[in-house]
Amino acid sequence: MGKSLNNPLDFKNCIAYPGLFNAHDHLLGTYLPRVGRGPYLSWKPWDDDLKTSDLYQERSMLTNAHIYQISYYRQILSGVTTVCDHIPHIVHKDFLGGSFVRIIKEYCLAHEISSYELKWGDDHKVEIERAKKKNIPFITHLEEGFDEESKQGTEILHRKKGIFKNSVLVHCVSCSLEDIKLIAKQKASMVWCPNSNYYMFNQTAKIKDFIEQGVNVCLGTDSPMSGSVNLFAELQFAQKTYQKLYGSKISPKLLFKMITINPAKAFRLDQQLGTIEEGKLADILILKKSKEVDPYKKVVNANTEDIEMLWKEGVPLYFKEEYYSKLPKAILQNYEKVCLESKGGKITAYLIGKPHLLKKKINESVNFKKELEFIPII
Ligand SMILES: [Fe+2]
């Protein structure tokens, strides 16, 4: 093997990819169904509708620990080993050690830039300065809406010196071409969440302009309470959206970069993640080879049944039944056998942790049999 293995590795019966990277999520929102009466003018009325909904009450009957556990399975079953949980550190600090997937730890943040933002983190200028000093990401929603304040988000953030190489700017739905050129010039990254954007606004960012201007674009699911069920669904939605908006197909290789090396760069983790390469962490997604010969097309159209195995730092998170006897006996007690419902039919596989117990706890918490697509155990 060569030193640099940036591309998917093509084997006889399967293809190996770096573990996927979900660049934007709020893990505490891992619940269903989606809530909303859009299209809205900004994220705020959606947030008000969510927080006054019966479903929000229902979700609050679960412990945060259980919701975080659900969120790990949601990521695993779409090949994700690393996720950005955009939330104040205090919310998830107790879950970082016990998480099956990697949750980004080092970042500064704002919720967004308007006068009606949620108060996350310290003052914007303090968070921005800290991110620069520590060379860690500064993450914020930006222009998540079409009201006058949202539309001025880029300009306001730039005045606060908040658009720079470590900035991870999420949504950007009302960014003008001038805004996009500024973001490109400042070498900031952007996270595209088309499903959430369409659900809330019936529109999304001018993604072709972001790509053409050379912005480091990443893809994220956002919370499933506005966005996609998982990253596989987001990839499929992104392809349909691009085709609908521009009448041509988005490059599968580019989409693949948006879920691997681009977010690794955006979150300053490209020395460890984003490619299969000597010296990097052993996060590996193995998909079953099918008639689809192009490895990029294969991964951007994948579903759970295509996953043969998923590894994070050399530890299996998920594997199909046939691999059970090939793994060291000492580790097998860490997995439960599950029969999963997927688009292509039923799968028998092993999942890390105690997914059956988690399902039981969810049902006990809400006092009825709650079906959640994230854990499609039959
Ligand atoms: Fe978000």
Boltz pocket constraint, residues with backbone or C-beta under 6 A from the ligand:
constraints:
  - pocket:
      binder: B
      contacts: [[A, 24], [A, 25], [A, 26], [A, 86], [A, 141], [A, 170], [A, 222], [A, 223]]
      max_distance: 6.0
